[in-house]
């Protein structure tokens, strides 16, 4: 991507999140299904780290700081960057222990080999600079440091050959039915600026090109953000089953991409 196009797209993203900062938590964090996925992702992160000690960690695109603040469970110091000043104001007010900076992810205000872990949680597709982002993440990571991607959109998901597409479609049908008969108050869909999506195998190659050793790479299905208690009752079970079985059979076909890597 050219520098001019990157600058233009970054400006659109920044303006959007500055304008909608007050609604950020309601749209992205408060929905019950989002809470289930967040908890599941965090459990997977802790499982991957095992007994590894994390002194300094950094979240790129930290938003209002929900995940970054959770990292205090496994990290002594937690840093975060975001391009939106208004979103960061909320994060600073909610979580004063976080060390936050307004910065572009392709030009981080940190020295080389500074962090033990860098994490991106569902934000990479808003950056429009995959290779440069990976390169910069690698720069600020110590050798042997952990680089984590969570919940990045898979461009292969809405394809007729993809079995996960039909799971998603069935879930949407049930959500609409429940909503129509008053059993479900579904969250309104969030209209965001254009963002990227990725072919999983290409994203994996880009990680390797950036000198990361990819240890775990898989995709998972993300239910519609529904408040229906009946559907959500099975969501956690579904995620565990999918991760153990379906993700191994169809590693590149789920809606969201996960990757756990180590800097060489």
N, C-alpha and C positions, 0 to 999 in steps of 0.2 A: 504493500500500500504506500502511495506517495505521501510525503510529509504534509502537503496541502490538504489531501483528503482526510488524513488522520486528524489534523488540526480542526477541520470542519466538523467531523463526526464527534470528536471529543467535546467541542463547544456545545453541540446539540445535547449530548448526554448531561453535561454539567448544568446547562440551563434548565433542563427537565427536572433533574433531581433537586436543584435549588428551589424550583417553584413548587414541587410536591413533597418537600421534606417533612412537613407536618403529617402527611398521610403515610409515610414510609413504613412505620411499624404496623399500622393497621393493614396495609396491603401485603407486606412481605414477612412479617414475624408473628402476628397475632392469630392468623388462621390455624385451627387445630391440626390440620394435615401438615402444615409447615412446621409446627412444633414437633410432630412425630418424626418427620424427616430430619430435622435438625438434631434431635436426640439420637437418632439412628446413625447419622453421619459422625456425630461426636464419639459414639461408642466404637465405631469402626476406626476412627483416628487413634483413640486410646489403645485399641487392640493392636494396631500397627506399630505404635511407638513402644509398647511393652514397658520394659524397665528403663528405657532411654530417658536421660535427664535433659530437660529443655530449660536453658537459662533465659535466652532472649528469643521471642517469637514475633513475627510480623504478619499482619493480615493486609493484603492488597485489596482495595475496594471494600473497606470495612463498614460502610454505611453507618447506621446508628450504634454500632458497637456490640450487638448481641453476641455474636460468635467470639469476637475479640475478648470480651469480658469473660466468657466461658473458658478461654485458654488459661486463665489464672489457675485453673484446677491442675494444669500440667506444666505450666511455665512460670518462672519467677518474675520475669518482666514481659509486658505485652505492648507492642507498638502497632499502630494502624495508620494507613494512608487512604485518603479518598479525594476525589476531584471536586466534590461539592462542599462548599463552605457551610451551607445551611444544614446539611445532614450531619456534618462534623460538630456543629454547635449542639445538636441534640445528644450526640454521643458523649461529648465532653461534660454535659450537664448530668447525664445518666450515670456515666462511669468515669469519675475523675481520676481513677488510678491508671487509666489507659494513657499511653504516650502517643498522641495523635498529631498528624501533620497533613496539611492540604498539599497534595503533591500528585504529579503524574507518575504512573507506574513505570514509565520508560525512562525516568530520570529521578531515581530515589535519592533522598537527602541523607544517605547513610554510607559509611565507609565499606570497603571490601571486607568479606569474611566476618561479618558482624553478628549474624543471626544463626541460631541453631535450627530454626524452622521458619519457613515462609508458606503461607496458606492463602488460597483464593477460593472463596465460597460463592459460587454462582455469579461471579462478576466478570470473569475473563471475556465473555462475549460482549461486554460493554466497552472494552478497551480498544478494540480494532488494531491490535499490534501484538499478535501472539509471539512471534519470534523475538521481538525486542523486549517484551515482558518477561519471557523465559530467560533471556540473556541477562537482564537486570536482576531477576530473582537469583540466578546463579551467582552473579557478582557479589551480592550482599550475604549470601549463604556461606557458612564455613564448610570446608571439605568434610563430607560425611553428614552434612545437614539434611534435613527433611524438607521436601517440597510437595505440597498437597494441592490437588484440584478437586473440588467438590461441586457436583450439580451443574456441569456445563452442558448446554443443549446439543443433542445429536441430530445432525441434518438428515440422517437415514431413518428417523423414527416414523414419519408420516408417509411411509411407502407401503404399497399393497402386499409386498412379499414379507413384511415385518410382522410377526405374530403379536408383538407388544402393541402395535397400533390398534388391534382389535380389542385388547384388554382396555386400552384407553377409551376407545369408542363406546364400549359397553358401560364403562364407568360413567361416562358423560351422559348416556341415555338414562341410567338409573338416577343420576343426580338431577336431571331435568324433571323426571317423573316425580321424585320426592319433593322437589321444589314446587312443582305445579299443584300437588295435593297438600302442601303446607307442612310436610314433614322435614323439610330441609331448607335452611336459609343459606343458600350458596353465596360465597363471596363473589362480588362483582369482578369480572375479569379486568385486569389492569392493562391499560393501553400505554405501552412504553415506546420510546423511540426505537427505530430499527436497530437490531443487534445481530451479531454473527451467530452461526451455528457451525458445527464441525463434523467432519467425517472422523470417527474415532481412530481409525488406523493411521490417518494422516497426523492427527494431534499427537498420537503416541510417537510417531517418527520425529515430530518437532521437539518433543521432550528429549528424545535421545540425541538429536542434533545439538541441543543446548547443553549437552554433556551431563544429562541426568540418567541415572540407572533406574529404569522403571521397574519397580518391584511388584506392584499390584495395579491392574488396569481392568476395569469392567464398566458396565452400564446398568442402570436400573430404571424401572418404570415409576413415574411420578403421578400419583392420582390427581384428579381435578381438586382444586382447593375447596373442599366441601366441609360443611359443619355437621353433616349427618352422622349421628352417633353410631348408627347401625353399620355404615360403611367403614367408619374409622376404627371400629372395634376389631376389624379384620386386617387393617392396614399394616400394623406392625408385624403381624404373623406373615402377611404376604411378602413384605420386604425381606424378612429373614429367609423364607422359602425361596424367593427369587434369587437372592444372593448366593445361596448354597447350591441351587440346582440350575435354574434357568439362565443365570448370568454366565455360568460355565459352558452351557450348551450354545447360547447366543451372546457371546461376549461384547458384540458391537451393535446390538439392536435395541437396547433400552433407550428411554427418553433422555436420561441424564448420564453424563460421563463422570467417572471417578478415577483418580490416578494418585498413587502414592509412590514417590520417587526419592532417591538419595543422590546428592551431589557427589560426583566422582572425585 
